[in-house]
């Protein structure tokens, strides 16, 4: 069983910063991508950023230049540094693991990010 535990969600003013963290534990597959998704009320869950086991990065266009994803393979953690936050960034943010060999995915429980003055 794989568990993902996120932390760091909070209320922040527009223009502010937050850092989300996610720690994975359990029987994690050998090669996996880690990423962050988000879901705002009434909208579909969308990909925010991913990082492969070798460090290749992907960002959605809406966060590129403002968000930075990083991972620590030794600690099975992935972080998302979010700067210059906008009201449209408000959502529940979910941590994700994608197993490259099996295509199996695991999700965290989500952490709420609210951007409001």
N, C-alpha and C positions, 0 to 999 in steps of 0.2 A: 504494500500500500504506500502511495506517495502522498505526502501532505505539503501544501504550500501555505505559508502564513505571511500575510502582508501587514505592513504597518506604515504609518507616516501620514495618512490622510488627515486633513484638517480644514478649517475655515481660513481663508487667506484673502487679502484684498487684491484687486486687480493690480498687476505689476509686481506682485510678490513672488516668492519662491517656496517650493516644498520639495522634500526628498522622500520618495517612497522606497521601501525596502521589502524584499520577499526572500524568505528562507525556505528551501526545499529539504525535506527529510524523507527517509524510507528507502524503498527499493527502486531508486531512480535508474532509468535506462543508461546505457553506457555513453551514448552520444546524443545530445539534445540541445535544441535551441531554447532560449529563454526569452520571454517577451512580456509586454504590457498591452492590455486592451482596456478599453473604457466603454461604458454605456451610460448615456444620459437618459433621463426620463422620456419615454415615448420614442426613443431611437434605438436602432440596432447596435449591437456591440461592434466596435470598430478597433482595428489594429492601431496601436500607437507607435510602438517600436519593438524591434527584436534584435537579439544578438546571438550569433551562432557559437558553437563550442570553440571555434577558431578565432572568434572575435569580429566576424563580419557584422556590419550594422545595417539596419534599415529603419527609416523614420517615415511616418506619414507626412504628407506635405504640410498639414496644418500645424505640426509641432517642430518641424525641422528648423534648426537654428536656435530653438528655445529649450528643447528637452535633450538630455543626454542619458543614454542607457549604458550601464556597465555591469559586469558580473565578476564574481570571484569563484572560480571553479573549485578551489580547495574548500571553500565554505558553502558551496551550493547556494549562493545568494545572487540576486539580481537587484539592481537599484535603478531608479529613474529620478534624475535631477530635473526639476521643472522650474524654469525661470520665466520671467515676464508673463506670468499667468493671466489669462483672459477669462471673462465670464463664460465663454463657450468651452473652456476646458473643464468646467464643472461636470463631474460624473462620478460613477463608481468605477474605480480602477481595479482591474483584475490581473493578477500574475498568471503566467502560462508557461508550461513546459511542453515542448513538442519533441517526441522521441523520433529521431531521424530514421532509425531502422524499422520501426513498427508503425509509425504515424500515429501512435497513441498520444493523447493529450491529457494534461492534468491542469486543473484550475484552482486558484485560491478562492477564498470566500469574498474577497472584494474589500476595498477601503474607500471611504467617501472623501472626495475632494470637492470643496465648495469655494467658489471664487465670487466674492461679493463685497461691496463696500458697506 
